[in-house]
Amino acid sequence: MPARVLLLGRAGCHLCDDARAVVEAVCGERGEAWEEVDIDTDADLKARYGDEIPVVKVDGETVGFWRIDADRLHRALS
């Protein structure tokens, strides 16, 4: 079963590092699986999200970008 939470980011991105910490914490508390995709490994993702990262999606819907809010992620997972 695919993870409900997807983090789109790239290496060397400090906002992505911050988002990863939020996603890790929230998903850990809720027992939710998550995955991370480096947009630089996919030309389509890079074209779509190039300057908007990090992006967090839950069940395919965007719930945040740039600064990821833990409360908003909790609500999206409820």
PDB file of N, CA, C and O in Angstrom:
ATOM      1  N   MET A   1       0.849  -1.175   0.000  1.00  0.00           N
ATOM      2  CA  MET A   1       0.000   0.000   0.000  1.00  0.00           C
ATOM      3  C   MET A   1       0.894   1.237   0.000  1.00  0.00           C
ATOM      4  O   MET A   1       1.826   1.324   0.799  1.00  0.00           O
ATOM      5  N   PRO A   2       0.623   2.184  -0.878  1.00  0.00           N
ATOM      6  CA  PRO A   2       1.469   3.388  -0.926  1.00  0.00           C
ATOM      7  C   PRO A   2       1.283   4.254   0.313  1.00  0.00           C
ATOM      8  O   PRO A   2       0.238   4.224   0.964  1.00  0.00           O
ATOM      9  N   ALA A   3       2.308   5.016   0.619  1.00  0.00           N
ATOM     10  CA  ALA A   3       2.262   5.924   1.759  1.00  0.00           C
ATOM     11  C   ALA A   3       1.227   7.010   1.498  1.00  0.00           C
ATOM     12  O   ALA A   3       1.077   7.471   0.366  1.00  0.00           O
ATOM     13  N   ARG A   4       0.509   7.421   2.550  1.00  0.00           N
ATOM     14  CA  ARG A   4      -0.482   8.505   2.418  1.00  0.00           C
ATOM     15  C   ARG A   4       0.187   9.861   2.275  1.00  0.00           C
ATOM     16  O   ARG A   4      -0.367  10.772   1.661  1.00  0.00           O
ATOM     17  N   VAL A   5       1.386   9.993   2.847  1.00  0.00           N
ATOM     18  CA  VAL A   5       2.065  11.285   2.892  1.00  0.00           C
ATOM     19  C   VAL A   5       3.265  11.257   1.955  1.00  0.00           C
ATOM     20  O   VAL A   5       4.085  10.340   1.988  1.00  0.00           O
ATOM     21  N   LEU A   6       3.345  12.280   1.126  1.00  0.00           N
ATOM     22  CA  LEU A   6       4.445  12.415   0.178  1.00  0.00           C
ATOM     23  C   LEU A   6       5.098  13.772   0.378  1.00  0.00           C
ATOM     24  O   LEU A   6       4.425  14.804   0.373  1.00  0.00           O
ATOM     25  N   LEU A   7       6.402  13.763   0.553  1.00  0.00           N
ATOM     26  CA  LEU A   7       7.196  14.977   0.659  1.00  0.00           C
ATOM     27  C   LEU A   7       8.002  15.124  -0.623  1.00  0.00           C
ATOM     28  O   LEU A   7       8.809  14.258  -0.961  1.00  0.00           O
ATOM     29  N   LEU A   8       7.780  16.219  -1.332  1.00  0.00           N
ATOM     30  CA  LEU A   8       8.547  16.524  -2.536  1.00  0.00           C
ATOM     31  C   LEU A   8       9.580  17.579  -2.174  1.00  0.00           C
ATOM     32  O   LEU A   8       9.235  18.625  -1.623  1.00  0.00           O
ATOM     33  N   GLY A   9      10.836  17.315  -2.479  1.00  0.00           N
ATOM     34  CA  GLY A   9      11.901  18.251  -2.129  1.00  0.00           C
ATOM     35  C   GLY A   9      13.120  18.020  -2.987  1.00  0.00           C
ATOM     36  O   GLY A   9      13.052  17.419  -4.059  1.00  0.00           O
ATOM     37  N   ARG A  10      14.247  18.517  -2.483  1.00  0.00           N
ATOM     38  CA  ARG A  10      15.518  18.300  -3.177  1.00  0.00           C
ATOM     39  C   ARG A  10      16.646  18.366  -2.153  1.00  0.00           C
ATOM     40  O   ARG A  10      16.486  18.922  -1.067  1.00  0.00           O
ATOM     41  N   ALA A  11      17.774  17.797  -2.514  1.00  0.00           N
ATOM     42  CA  ALA A  11      18.958  17.818  -1.662  1.00  0.00           C
ATOM     43  C   ALA A  11      19.469  19.248  -1.529  1.00  0.00           C
ATOM     44  O   ALA A  11      19.411  20.030  -2.478  1.00  0.00           O
ATOM     45  N   GLY A  12      19.968  19.578  -0.347  1.00  0.00           N
ATOM     46  CA  GLY A  12      20.555  20.885  -0.109  1.00  0.00           C
ATOM     47  C   GLY A  12      19.553  21.992   0.142  1.00  0.00           C
ATOM     48  O   GLY A  12      19.927  23.165   0.160  1.00  0.00           O
ATOM     49  N   CYS A  13      18.304  21.657   0.335  1.00  0.00           N
ATOM     50  CA  CYS A  13      17.229  22.626   0.558  1.00  0.00           C
ATOM     51  C   CYS A  13      16.931  22.696   2.055  1.00  0.00           C
ATOM     52  O   CYS A  13      16.449  21.723   2.635  1.00  0.00           O
ATOM     53  N   HIS A  14      17.214  23.839   2.683  1.00  0.00           N
ATOM     54  CA  HIS A  14      17.004  23.935   4.129  1.00  0.00           C
ATOM     55  C   HIS A  14      15.524  23.882   4.497  1.00  0.00           C
ATOM     56  O   HIS A  14      15.184  23.362   5.560  1.00  0.00           O
ATOM     57  N   LEU A  15      14.646  24.397   3.663  1.00  0.00           N
ATOM     58  CA  LEU A  15      13.215  24.284   3.949  1.00  0.00           C
ATOM     59  C   LEU A  15      12.759  22.826   3.853  1.00  0.00           C
ATOM     60  O   LEU A  15      11.864  22.399   4.583  1.00  0.00           O
ATOM     61  N   CYS A  16      13.378  22.073   2.953  1.00  0.00           N
ATOM     62  CA  CYS A  16      13.061  20.646   2.832  1.00  0.00           C
ATOM     63  C   CYS A  16      13.505  19.900   4.082  1.00  0.00           C
ATOM     64  O   CYS A  16      12.815  18.988   4.537  1.00  0.00           O
ATOM     65  N   ASP A  17      14.640  20.276   4.636  1.00  0.00           N
ATOM     66  CA  ASP A  17      15.103  19.668   5.884  1.00  0.00           C
ATOM     67  C   ASP A  17      14.114  19.947   7.005  1.00  0.00           C
ATOM     68  O   ASP A  17      13.797  19.053   7.790  1.00  0.00           O
ATOM     69  N   ASP A  18      13.620  21.190   7.087  1.00  0.00           N
ATOM     70  CA  ASP A  18      12.626  21.547   8.105  1.00  0.00           C
ATOM     71  C   ASP A  18      11.335  20.759   7.893  1.00  0.00           C
ATOM     72  O   ASP A  18      10.755  20.243   8.848  1.00  0.00           O
ATOM     73  N   ALA A  19      10.892  20.669   6.650  1.00  0.00           N
ATOM     74  CA  ALA A  19       9.663  19.937   6.340  1.00  0.00           C
ATOM     75  C   ALA A  19       9.808  18.464   6.683  1.00  0.00           C
ATOM     76  O   ALA A  19       8.879  17.858   7.217  1.00  0.00           O
ATOM     77  N   ARG A  20      10.955  17.885   6.384  1.00  0.00           N
ATOM     78  CA  ARG A  20      11.202  16.479   6.685  1.00  0.00           C
ATOM     79  C   ARG A  20      11.053  16.216   8.177  1.00  0.00           C
ATOM     80  O   ARG A  20      10.477  15.204   8.576  1.00  0.00           O
ATOM     81  N   ALA A  21      11.568  17.122   9.002  1.00  0.00           N
ATOM     82  CA  ALA A  21      11.458  16.961  10.455  1.00  0.00           C
ATOM     83  C   ALA A  21      10.001  16.998  10.897  1.00  0.00           C
ATOM     84  O   ALA A  21       9.600  16.218  11.760  1.00  0.00           O
ATOM     85  N   VAL A  22       9.205  17.893  10.319  1.00  0.00           N
ATOM     86  CA  VAL A  22       7.781  17.986  10.659  1.00  0.00           C
ATOM     87  C   VAL A  22       7.050  16.719  10.223  1.00  0.00           C
ATOM     88  O   VAL A  22       6.294  16.136  11.000  1.00  0.00           O
ATOM     89  N   VAL A  23       7.275  16.297   8.988  1.00  0.00           N
ATOM     90  CA  VAL A  23       6.606  15.102   8.467  1.00  0.00           C
ATOM     91  C   VAL A  23       6.995  13.876   9.277  1.00  0.00           C
ATOM     92  O   VAL A  23       6.141  13.061   9.625  1.00  0.00           O
ATOM     93  N   GLU A  24       8.274  13.744   9.577  1.00  0.00           N
ATOM     94  CA  GLU A  24       8.743  12.610  10.386  1.00  0.00           C
ATOM     95  C   GLU A  24       8.053  12.581  11.741  1.00  0.00           C
ATOM     96  O   GLU A  24       7.596  11.529  12.190  1.00  0.00           O
ATOM     97  N   ALA A  25       7.980  13.735  12.389  1.00  0.00           N
ATOM     98  CA  ALA A  25       7.379  13.810  13.724  1.00  0.00           C
ATOM     99  C   ALA A  25       5.885  13.505  13.673  1.00  0.00           C
ATOM    100  O   ALA A  25       5.400  12.674  14.442  1.00  0.00           O
ATOM    101  N   VAL A  26       5.158  14.155  12.790  1.00  0.00           N
ATOM    102  CA  VAL A  26       3.704  13.970  12.722  1.00  0.00           C
ATOM    103  C   VAL A  26       3.362  12.548  12.307  1.00  0.00           C
ATOM    104  O   VAL A  26       2.510  11.911  12.926  1.00  0.00           O
ATOM    105  N   CYS A  27       4.012  12.046  11.274  1.00  0.00           N
ATOM    106  CA  CYS A  27       3.728  10.680  10.824  1.00  0.00           C
ATOM    107  C   CYS A  27       4.128   9.659  11.876  1.00  0.00           C
ATOM    108  O   CYS A  27       3.460   8.639  12.040  1.00  0.00           O
ATOM    109  N   GLY A  28       5.216   9.928  12.590  1.00  0.00           N
ATOM    110  CA  GLY A  28       5.620   9.040  13.674  1.00  0.00           C
ATOM    111  C   GLY A  28       4.593   8.979  14.782  1.00  0.00           C
ATOM    112  O   GLY A  28       4.291   7.903  15.298  1.00  0.00           O
ATOM    113  N   GLU A  29       4.051  10.140  15.152  1.00  0.00           N
ATOM    114  CA  GLU A  29       3.015  10.195  16.196  1.00  0.00           C
ATOM    115  C   GLU A  29       1.749   9.455  15.772  1.00  0.00           C
ATOM    116  O   GLU A  29       1.089   8.814  16.590  1.00  0.00           O
ATOM    117  N   ARG A  30       1.422   9.551  14.493  1.00  0.00           N
ATOM    118  CA  ARG A  30       0.159   8.992  13.999  1.00  0.00           C
ATOM    119  C   ARG A  30       0.314   7.581  13.428  1.00  0.00           C
ATOM    120  O   ARG A  30      -0.679   6.947  13.071  1.00  0.00           O
ATOM    121  N   GLY A  31       1.537   7.093  13.341  1.00  0.00           N
ATOM    122  CA  GLY A  31       1.760   5.762  12.782  1.00  0.00           C
ATOM    123  C   GLY A  31       1.486   5.700  11.278  1.00  0.00           C
ATOM    124  O   GLY A  31       1.082   4.663  10.752  1.00  0.00           O
ATOM    125  N   GLU A  32       1.710   6.826  10.596  1.00  0.00           N
ATOM    126  CA  GLU A  32       1.473   6.901   9.153  1.00  0.00           C
ATOM    127  C   GLU A  32       2.779   6.712   8.384  1.00  0.00           C
ATOM    128  O   GLU A  32       3.831   7.213   8.782  1.00  0.00           O
ATOM    129  N   ALA A  33       2.692   5.989   7.290  1.00  0.00           N
ATOM    130  CA  ALA A  33       3.843   5.837   6.402  1.00  0.00           C
ATOM    131  C   ALA A  33       3.977   7.099   5.556  1.00  0.00           C
ATOM    132  O   ALA A  33       2.984   7.749   5.229  1.00  0.00           O
ATOM    133  N   TRP A  34       5.222   7.436   5.205  1.00  0.00           N
ATOM    134  CA  TRP A  34       5.462   8.574   4.325  1.00  0.00           C
ATOM    135  C   TRP A  34       6.639   8.259   3.440  1.00  0.00           C
ATOM    136  O   TRP A  34       7.453   7.385   3.739  1.00  0.00           O
ATOM    137  N   GLU A  35       6.713   8.981   2.350  1.00  0.00           N
ATOM    138  CA  GLU A  35       7.859   8.817   1.458  1.00  0.00           C
ATOM    139  C   GLU A  35       8.298  10.178   0.966  1.00  0.00           C
ATOM    140  O   GLU A  35       7.539  11.147   0.993  1.00  0.00           O
ATOM    141  N   GLU A  36       9.534  10.230   0.516  1.00  0.00           N
ATOM    142  CA  GLU A  36      10.117  11.469   0.015  1.00  0.00           C
ATOM    143  C   GLU A  36      10.618  11.241  -1.404  1.00  0.00           C
ATOM    144  O   GLU A  36      11.213  10.208  -1.712  1.00  0.00           O
ATOM    145  N   VAL A  37      10.365  12.224  -2.258  1.00  0.00           N
ATOM    146  CA  VAL A  37      10.832  12.167  -3.639  1.00  0.00           C
ATOM    147  C   VAL A  37      11.653  13.419  -3.916  1.00  0.00           C
ATOM    148  O   VAL A  37      11.218  14.537  -3.641  1.00  0.00           O
ATOM    149  N   ASP A  38      12.843  13.215  -4.462  1.00  0.00           N
ATOM    150  CA  ASP A  38      13.698  14.318  -4.881  1.00  0.00           C
ATOM    151  C   ASP A  38      13.242  14.741  -6.277  1.00  0.00           C
ATOM    152  O   ASP A  38      13.372  13.976  -7.233  1.00  0.00           O
ATOM    153  N   ILE A  39      12.708  15.956  -6.394  1.00  0.00           N
ATOM    154  CA  ILE A  39      12.164  16.393  -7.678  1.00  0.00           C
ATOM    155  C   ILE A  39      13.228  16.493  -8.763  1.00  0.00           C
ATOM    156  O   ILE A  39      12.906  16.463  -9.951  1.00  0.00           O
ATOM    157  N   ASP A  40      14.480  16.611  -8.370  1.00  0.00           N
ATOM    158  CA  ASP A  40      15.553  16.718  -9.353  1.00  0.00           C
ATOM    159  C   ASP A  40      15.817  15.409 -10.090  1.00  0.00           C
ATOM    160  O   ASP A  40      16.587  15.385 -11.050  1.00  0.00           O
ATOM    161  N   THR A  41      15.187  14.323  -9.652  1.00  0.00           N
ATOM    162  CA  THR A  41      15.359  13.029 -10.317  1.00  0.00           C
ATOM    163  C   THR A  41      14.272  12.782 -11.357  1.00  0.00           C
ATOM    164  O   THR A  41      14.277  11.750 -12.026  1.00  0.00           O
ATOM    165  N   ASP A  42      13.330  13.735 -11.497  1.00  0.00           N
ATOM    166  CA  ASP A  42      12.216  13.567 -12.420  1.00  0.00           C
ATOM    167  C   ASP A  42      11.948  14.903 -13.113  1.00  0.00           C
ATOM    168  O   ASP A  42      11.570  15.875 -12.459  1.00  0.00           O
ATOM    169  N   ALA A  43      12.138  14.956 -14.411  1.00  0.00           N
ATOM    170  CA  ALA A  43      12.009  16.213 -15.160  1.00  0.00           C
ATOM    171  C   ALA A  43      10.620  16.839 -15.026  1.00  0.00           C
ATOM    172  O   ALA A  43      10.499  18.060 -14.923  1.00  0.00           O
ATOM    173  N   ASP A  44       9.580  16.016 -15.026  1.00  0.00           N
ATOM    174  CA  ASP A  44       8.216  16.540 -14.899  1.00  0.00           C
ATOM    175  C   ASP A  44       7.991  17.166 -13.525  1.00  0.00           C
ATOM    176  O   ASP A  44       7.416  18.249 -13.418  1.00  0.00           O
ATOM    177  N   LEU A  45       8.445  16.483 -12.475  1.00  0.00           N
ATOM    178  CA  LEU A  45       8.301  17.035 -11.122  1.00  0.00           C
ATOM    179  C   LEU A  45       9.114  18.315 -10.973  1.00  0.00           C
ATOM    180  O   LEU A  45       8.659  19.280 -10.359  1.00  0.00           O
ATOM    181  N   LYS A  46      10.305  18.318 -11.531  1.00  0.00           N
ATOM    182  CA  LYS A  46      11.158  19.507 -11.444  1.00  0.00           C
ATOM    183  C   LYS A  46      10.506  20.691 -12.149  1.00  0.00           C
ATOM    184  O   LYS A  46      10.545  21.813 -11.644  1.00  0.00           O
ATOM    185  N   ALA A  47       9.909  20.448 -13.308  1.00  0.00           N
ATOM    186  CA  ALA A  47       9.233  21.519 -14.040  1.00  0.00           C
ATOM    187  C   ALA A  47       8.012  22.024 -13.277  1.00  0.00           C
ATOM    188  O   ALA A  47       7.735  23.223 -13.272  1.00  0.00           O
ATOM    189  N   ARG A  48       7.289  21.125 -12.639  1.00  0.00           N
ATOM    190  CA  ARG A  48       6.056  21.495 -11.935  1.00  0.00           C
ATOM    191  C   ARG A  48       6.329  22.180 -10.600  1.00  0.00           C
ATOM    192  O   ARG A  48       5.678  23.172 -10.271  1.00  0.00           O
ATOM    193  N   TYR A  49       7.293  21.660  -9.821  1.00  0.00           N
ATOM    194  CA  TYR A  49       7.492  22.107  -8.443  1.00  0.00           C
ATOM    195  C   TYR A  49       8.812  22.831  -8.203  1.00  0.00           C
ATOM    196  O   TYR A  49       9.164  23.088  -7.051  1.00  0.00           O
ATOM    197  N   GLY A  50       9.536  23.160  -9.236  1.00  0.00           N
ATOM    198  CA  GLY A  50      10.885  23.701  -9.119  1.00  0.00           C
ATOM    199  C   GLY A  50      11.114  24.724  -8.031  1.00  0.00           C
ATOM    200  O   GLY A  50      12.065  24.586  -7.262  1.00  0.00           O
ATOM    201  N   ASP A  51      10.278  25.751  -7.934  1.00  0.00           N
ATOM    202  CA  ASP A  51      10.476  26.809  -6.940  1.00  0.00           C
ATOM    203  C   ASP A  51       9.479  26.745  -5.797  1.00  0.00           C
ATOM    204  O   ASP A  51       9.460  27.641  -4.953  1.00  0.00           O
ATOM    205  N   GLU A  52       8.658  25.717  -5.748  1.00  0.00           N
ATOM    206  CA  GLU A  52       7.586  25.629  -4.760  1.00  0.00           C
ATOM    207  C   GLU A  52       7.905  24.656  -3.629  1.00  0.00           C
ATOM    208  O   GLU A  52       7.073  24.457  -2.743  1.00  0.00           O
ATOM    209  N   ILE A  53       9.059  24.062  -3.637  1.00  0.00           N
ATOM    210  CA  ILE A  53       9.379  23.030  -2.656  1.00  0.00           C
ATOM    211  C   ILE A  53       9.769  23.628  -1.313  1.00  0.00           C
ATOM    212  O   ILE A  53      10.207  24.776  -1.243  1.00  0.00           O
ATOM    213  N   PRO A  54       9.613  22.868  -0.271  1.00  0.00           N
ATOM    214  CA  PRO A  54       9.025  21.538  -0.237  1.00  0.00           C
ATOM    215  C   PRO A  54       7.511  21.585  -0.384  1.00  0.00           C
ATOM    216  O   PRO A  54       6.867  22.590  -0.081  1.00  0.00           O
ATOM    217  N   VAL A  55       6.967  20.485  -0.853  1.00  0.00           N
ATOM    218  CA  VAL A  55       5.525  20.303  -0.970  1.00  0.00           C
ATOM    219  C   VAL A  55       5.175  19.029  -0.217  1.00  0.00           C
ATOM    220  O   VAL A  55       5.858  18.013  -0.343  1.00  0.00           O
ATOM    221  N   VAL A  56       4.099  19.092   0.570  1.00  0.00           N
ATOM    222  CA  VAL A  56       3.612  17.899   1.260  1.00  0.00           C
ATOM    223  C   VAL A  56       2.208  17.604   0.749  1.00  0.00           C
ATOM    224  O   VAL A  56       1.345  18.481   0.704  1.00  0.00           O
ATOM    225  N   LYS A  57       2.003  16.352   0.365  1.00  0.00           N
ATOM    226  CA  LYS A  57       0.702  15.895  -0.118  1.00  0.00           C
ATOM    227  C   LYS A  57       0.209  14.777   0.793  1.00  0.00           C
ATOM    228  O   LYS A  57       0.988  13.943   1.255  1.00  0.00           O
ATOM    229  N   VAL A  58      -1.085  14.775   1.041  1.00  0.00           N
ATOM    230  CA  VAL A  58      -1.741  13.691   1.772  1.00  0.00           C
ATOM    231  C   VAL A  58      -2.826  13.143   0.858  1.00  0.00           C
ATOM    232  O   VAL A  58      -3.699  13.881   0.402  1.00  0.00           O
ATOM    233  N   ASP A  59      -2.765  11.859   0.600  1.00  0.00           N
ATOM    234  CA  ASP A  59      -3.724  11.209  -0.297  1.00  0.00           C
ATOM    235  C   ASP A  59      -3.821  11.942  -1.636  1.00  0.00           C
ATOM    236  O   ASP A  59      -4.902  12.051  -2.216  1.00  0.00           O
ATOM    237  N   GLY A  60      -2.678  12.445  -2.121  1.00  0.00           N
ATOM    238  CA  GLY A  60      -2.619  13.095  -3.421  1.00  0.00           C
ATOM    239  C   GLY A  60      -2.974  14.572  -3.436  1.00  0.00           C
ATOM    240  O   GLY A  60      -2.830  15.228  -4.467  1.00  0.00           O
ATOM    241  N   GLU A  61      -3.437  15.110  -2.311  1.00  0.00           N
ATOM    242  CA  GLU A  61      -3.823  16.519  -2.222  1.00  0.00           C
ATOM    243  C   GLU A  61      -2.731  17.321  -1.522  1.00  0.00           C
ATOM    244  O   GLU A  61      -2.221  16.898  -0.485  1.00  0.00           O
ATOM    245  N   THR A  62      -2.375  18.458  -2.074  1.00  0.00           N
ATOM    246  CA  THR A  62      -1.364  19.322  -1.458  1.00  0.00           C
ATOM    247  C   THR A  62      -1.924  19.926  -0.176  1.00  0.00           C
ATOM    248  O   THR A  62      -2.995  20.533  -0.177  1.00  0.00           O
ATOM    249  N   VAL A  63      -1.184  19.752   0.919  1.00  0.00           N
ATOM    250  CA  VAL A  63      -1.602  20.321   2.206  1.00  0.00           C
ATOM    251  C   VAL A  63      -0.643  21.405   2.674  1.00  0.00           C
ATOM    252  O   VAL A  63      -0.893  22.053   3.690  1.00  0.00           O
ATOM    253  N   GLY A  64       0.450  21.612   1.948  1.00  0.00           N
ATOM    254  CA  GLY A  64       1.366  22.676   2.311  1.00  0.00           C
ATOM    255  C   GLY A  64       2.565  22.717   1.394  1.00  0.00           C
ATOM    256  O   GLY A  64       2.940  21.723   0.773  1.00  0.00           O
ATOM    257  N   PHE A  65       3.168  23.919   1.327  1.00  0.00           N
ATOM    258  CA  PHE A  65       4.420  24.077   0.611  1.00  0.00           C
ATOM    259  C   PHE A  65       5.218  25.186   1.273  1.00  0.00           C
ATOM    260  O   PHE A  65       4.668  26.000   2.015  1.00  0.00           O
ATOM    261  N   TRP A  66       6.490  25.215   1.008  1.00  0.00           N
ATOM    262  CA  TRP A  66       7.499  26.085   1.611  1.00  0.00           C
ATOM    263  C   TRP A  66       7.631  25.822   3.104  1.00  0.00           C
ATOM    264  O   TRP A  66       8.558  25.121   3.511  1.00  0.00           O
ATOM    265  N   ARG A  67       6.760  26.343   3.917  1.00  0.00           N
ATOM    266  CA  ARG A  67       6.795  26.099   5.373  1.00  0.00           C
ATOM    267  C   ARG A  67       5.674  25.124   5.713  1.00  0.00           C
ATOM    268  O   ARG A  67       4.501  25.418   5.486  1.00  0.00           O
ATOM    269  N   ILE A  68       6.032  23.978   6.250  1.00  0.00           N
ATOM    270  CA  ILE A  68       5.049  22.938   6.534  1.00  0.00           C
ATOM    271  C   ILE A  68       4.599  23.048   7.989  1.00  0.00           C
ATOM    272  O   ILE A  68       5.414  23.039   8.912  1.00  0.00           O
ATOM    273  N   ASP A  69       3.275  23.153   8.170  1.00  0.00           N
ATOM    274  CA  ASP A  69       2.677  23.336   9.479  1.00  0.00           C
ATOM    275  C   ASP A  69       2.224  21.984  10.046  1.00  0.00           C
ATOM    276  O   ASP A  69       1.446  21.267   9.418  1.00  0.00           O
ATOM    277  N   ALA A  70       2.720  21.653  11.233  1.00  0.00           N
ATOM    278  CA  ALA A  70       2.406  20.360  11.848  1.00  0.00           C
ATOM    279  C   ALA A  70       0.912  20.218  12.122  1.00  0.00           C
ATOM    280  O   ALA A  70       0.347  19.149  11.891  1.00  0.00           O
ATOM    281  N   ASP A  71       0.264  21.271  12.608  1.00  0.00           N
ATOM    282  CA  ASP A  71      -1.169  21.192  12.910  1.00  0.00           C
ATOM    283  C   ASP A  71      -1.988  20.937  11.643  1.00  0.00           C
ATOM    284  O   ASP A  71      -2.933  20.148  11.652  1.00  0.00           O
ATOM    285  N   ARG A  72      -1.621  21.602  10.576  1.00  0.00           N
ATOM    286  CA  ARG A  72      -2.334  21.397   9.316  1.00  0.00           C
ATOM    287  C   ARG A  72      -2.146  19.971   8.809  1.00  0.00           C
ATOM    288  O   ARG A  72      -3.091  19.371   8.295  1.00  0.00           O
ATOM    289  N   LEU A  73      -0.955  19.427   8.945  1.00  0.00           N
ATOM    290  CA  LEU A  73      -0.701  18.049   8.542  1.00  0.00           C
ATOM    291  C   LEU A  73      -1.505  17.087   9.409  1.00  0.00           C
ATOM    292  O   LEU A  73      -2.078  16.128   8.891  1.00  0.00           O
ATOM    293  N   HIS A  74      -1.558  17.325  10.715  1.00  0.00           N
ATOM    294  CA  HIS A  74      -2.397  16.497  11.603  1.00  0.00           C
ATOM    295  C   HIS A  74      -3.840  16.508  11.131  1.00  0.00           C
ATOM    296  O   HIS A  74      -4.466  15.454  11.027  1.00  0.00           O
ATOM    297  N   ARG A  75      -4.378  17.693  10.845  1.00  0.00           N
ATOM    298  CA  ARG A  75      -5.775  17.792  10.401  1.00  0.00           C
ATOM    299  C   ARG A  75      -5.994  17.041   9.090  1.00  0.00           C
ATOM    300  O   ARG A  75      -7.013  16.372   8.920  1.00  0.00           O
ATOM    301  N   ALA A  76      -5.052  17.149   8.176  1.00  0.00           N
ATOM    302  CA  ALA A  76      -5.190  16.462   6.882  1.00  0.00           C
ATOM    303  C   ALA A  76      -5.198  14.938   7.052  1.00  0.00           C
ATOM    304  O   ALA A  76      -5.793  14.221   6.248  1.00  0.00           O
ATOM    305  N   LEU A  77      -4.545  14.464   8.083  1.00  0.00           N
ATOM    306  CA  LEU A  77      -4.476  13.029   8.328  1.00  0.00           C
ATOM    307  C   LEU A  77      -5.657  12.513   9.155  1.00  0.00           C
ATOM    308  O   LEU A  77      -5.815  11.305   9.327  1.00  0.00           O
ATOM    309  N   SER A  78      -6.468  13.411   9.654  1.00  0.00           N
ATOM    310  CA  SER A  78      -7.632  13.009  10.475  1.00  0.00           C
ATOM    311  C   SER A  78      -8.779  12.521   9.623  1.00  0.00           C
ATOM    312  O   SER A  78      -9.826  12.148  10.151  1.00  0.00           O
TER     313      SER A  78
END
